[in-house]
Amino acid sequence: MQIDIEATGIELTPPLREYIEEKIGKLDKLLKKFDEGSVSVRVEIGRTTKHHRQGDVYRAEANLRFPGGFLRAEHQGEDVRVAVNEVREKLQREIEKLKASH
């Protein structure tokens, strides 16, 4: 699975990149029936505001493309890692729903 990451308003540090690749990469095992190169996910992380320091100031969005389908998930949270986890869990639930319906 190819993972593209874009950061808006925050620095995409190497540890943060690794974290996102690890968490989102876990979805790969649910998509085994597709060819390795045919699945891609675009992850965008960022701050929702420059003025606030508390509350849901971070957001993560992921667009997962695979042959015959497209899934999207978005989450806002107090921590960028929490937002990434929530996005992964939402995508995982959607993938499992698709697998159950086939």
Secondary structure, 3 states (H helix, E strand, C coil): CEEEEEEECCCCCHHHHHHHHHHHHHHHHHHCCCCHHHCEEEEEEEECCCCCCCCCCEEEEEEEEECCEEEEEEEEECCHHHHHHHHHHHHHHHHHHHHHHC
